Amino acid sequence: MAWIYLILAGIFEMLGVMFINKLNKDRNLFSFILLILGFGGSFIFLSLAMESLPMGTAYAIWTGIGASGGAILGMIFYGEQKDWKRLACISLVVASAVGLKLIS
């Protein structure tokens, strides 16, 4: 169950990052509430995952999901660059997270 919590934490982290961009574009209360819900959900699920996963592993995978997912969401929704170098770096982050899962 801890790994499911960790994946949910990463997804909420991705949403929180996306909502930062939304708040910068639409300065309103709704955007701020979405931002709080995104990061709040992220921290809650990370906390639940860390009840049984080592801190270093949980944190590394959480940040990896958030960073790579945020970059991918930026490419999809905000027209950020999609060149092969950027995709290769995102792949390295994802491969590192998978590697940590395999050895944990």
N, C-alpha and C positions, 0 to 999 in steps of 0.2 A: 504493500500500500504506500510505503514511503516514496517509491519511485514515481507512482502516479501523482502524489502530492508535489513532488519536485517538478515534474513536467507541467502540472497546472501552475505552479509558481512561475516557471519560465514563460508560459503563455501569458499570464497576467503581467509579467514584467514587459513583454513585448507590447502588450496593449498600453501599459503605462507610458512607455516611450513614445508610442504613436499618439497618445493623448497629450503629451508635452507639445508635440508639433501642432496638434489641433488647438490647444490653448494659446499658442503663439499666434495662430491665424485668427481665431475667434475668441476674443477676450470676453467670455461670458461665464456665468455661474455654472451652466450645464457642462461646459468643457472642463471647468475646474473640478466638478463632482466626478466626472469620468476619470480624470487624472488620479484623484484620491482613491477611487474604487479600484483602478488598475493596480496601483502600487500597494494599496492596502491588501488586496487579494494576494498579490505576490508575496508580501511579507508573511501573511497568515499561513499560506501553503508551504513556504520555505520553513517556517517555524515547525510545522507539523512534520515535514520531511526530516528535519534535523533531530527529531526525537529518536530516530533509529539509524540515521546515516551519519557518517563522520562529517564534521564541519567542513573540512577542506574539500572533500568530494562534492558535497551538496552545494557549497558556494561556487566552486568552479563550474559545475554543470549548470547551475542557475544563471550565472553570468554569461556562460556560453550560449545558452538558449536565448537569453535576452538580447545579447549583442548581435548574434547572427540573425535571429528573428527580426530584430529591429532594422537591421540593414536590408534584409529581404523585403520587409514591409515598405521600407523607404523606396526600394526599387519598383515595387508593384504599385503603390498608391501615390507616390510623390515624384516619380520620374527621375529618381537618382540613377547614376551611371550603372550599367550592367556589363562592364568589360570583364574579360576572362581573369584578369589579375585579382579583381575584387571577389569574384566568385570562387577563385582558388583559395583565397584567404579565408572566406567564410567556410569553405569545405574543410580547411585545416582545423578551425574552431570546432566544427561539428564532429570531425574525426577524433579530436582530443576528448570531447565529452563522451563519445561512444567508448573510447579506450578506457576512460575512468570507470564507466559502468561495467565494462568487462572484467576489470581487475578488482572491483569492489565486491 
